[in-house]
Amino acid sequence: MQNIDWENLDFSYMKTPLRFVNNYKDGKWDKGALTEDDKVTITECAGVLQYSQSVFEGLKAYRTKDNRVVTFRADLNAERMVNSAIRLEMPPYPAEKFLEAVDMTVKANEDYVPPYGSGATLYIRPYMFGSNAVIGVKPANEYQFRVFVTPVGPYFKGGAIPITLRVCDYDRAAPHGTGNIKAGLNYAMSLQAIVEAHRLGFDENLYLDAAERKYVEETGGANFIFVKKDGTIVTPRSDSILPSITRRSICFVAEHYLGLKVEQRRVLFDEVSEFAECGVCGTAAVISPVGAIFDHGKLIKFPSGMDKPGEITEKLYETLTKIQYGEIEAPEGWLREIK
Ligand SMILES: *Cc1c(COP(=O)(O)O)cnc(C)c1O
């Protein structure tokens, strides 16, 4: 194992020895291979540079209690990347090849999978982009698919402290737009909103639905989990939010491990003040507890407070992370061992 101060890693890029590259040309994907070369060389007129034709994924490899290296529900990332590619007129990267590429890249950088108990993990970034010259607006006909990995620290050092959101006046995704796929362009347009939120002292933006501005959508990069006073989990349903794999997993855990009821439905922003707990979920942090939401001069405070996560949020976090680290039994097919 590499001699790295695992406990003090943050969420940033560290170059590791090997990455996977595969090219698409003349209507087919190549075999693909690992390379030491971290540089991408493409034409100045590449489709990705001119018209942002690019999609990505994010998942993690964990070192379990019994020292196996596993990825978590990678099959769902593979499937989601196929859907993202189709929406941007890119050739889908076959799901089975996606899984092989992820396995191969993690295996090749195994020394960088942080030790069990450090709180750190190996973040995996598969992505693909249009690589040939495109000047008139149309899909590229050559693409590159790549996977790199980077060790990242625990998202919350010293425990999860609740964050504060603000209701954002910018929109994230239009109905029938690209909000439900993992496209780089969805992040480019969220940058101004997040910089502004930070400048004003908030941690993240809460986006409302773009059509009516009445329903809760998600933050810039995480889905909502609300908890009602009776312990029922409520999570927004919308065609313009990104289908989070963490959210799907949390809902399953809530029902099947904790015996809670789960409602997936449209959530009016007006309902939010009635919830007992709130969290936002995604691969990076699993669940970030939300303590308060600022809505144009009005502060909605959750009863769980600003010092610690709500009781059920905490239980969901604990149960899901124990599954990921092999401390309690995972549902069939959730962990994929890298051998
Ligand atoms: C990736 C992403 C999420 C979280 O999805 P996970 O699969 O749980 O990591 C949520 N919202 C957006 C906009 C995202 O891009």
Ligand as a Chemical Component Dictionary entry (heavy atoms), coordinates in Angstrom:
data_LIG
# 
_chem_comp.id                   LIG 
_chem_comp.type                 NON-POLYMER 
_chem_comp.pdbx_formal_charge   0 
_chem_comp.three_letter_code    LIG 
# 
loop_
_chem_comp_atom.comp_id 
_chem_comp_atom.atom_id 
_chem_comp_atom.alt_atom_id 
_chem_comp_atom.type_symbol 
_chem_comp_atom.charge 
_chem_comp_atom.model_Cartn_x 
_chem_comp_atom.model_Cartn_y 
_chem_comp_atom.model_Cartn_z 
_chem_comp_atom.pdbx_ordinal 
LIG C1 C1 C 0 -24.094 12.279 -9.609  1  
LIG C2 C2 C 0 -25.213 13.139 -9.169  2  
LIG C3 C3 C 0 -25.994 12.842 -8.037  3  
LIG C4 C4 C 0 -25.697 11.698 -7.124  4  
LIG O1 O1 O 0 -25.785 10.437 -7.729  5  
LIG P1 P1 P 0 -25.102 9.176  -7.081  6  
LIG O2 O2 O 0 -25.331 8.094  -8.080  7  
LIG O3 O3 O 0 -25.800 8.908  -5.803  8  
LIG O4 O4 O 0 -23.664 9.508  -6.875  9  
LIG C5 C5 C 0 -27.064 13.671 -7.740  10 
LIG N1 N1 N 0 -27.347 14.767 -8.493  11 
LIG C6 C6 C 0 -26.616 15.072 -9.571  12 
LIG C7 C7 C 0 -26.981 16.292 -10.349 13 
LIG C8 C8 C 0 -25.528 14.289 -9.949  14 
LIG O5 O5 O 0 -24.808 14.619 -11.022 15 
# 
loop_
_chem_comp_bond.comp_id 
_chem_comp_bond.atom_id_1 
_chem_comp_bond.atom_id_2 
_chem_comp_bond.value_order 
_chem_comp_bond.pdbx_ordinal 
LIG C1 C2 SING 1  
LIG C2 C3 SING 2  
LIG C2 C8 DOUB 3  
LIG C3 C4 SING 4  
LIG C3 C5 DOUB 5  
LIG C4 O1 SING 6  
LIG O1 P1 SING 7  
LIG P1 O2 DOUB 8  
LIG P1 O3 SING 9  
LIG P1 O4 SING 10 
LIG C5 N1 SING 11 
LIG N1 C6 DOUB 12 
LIG C6 C7 SING 13 
LIG C6 C8 SING 14 
LIG C8 O5 SING 15 
# 
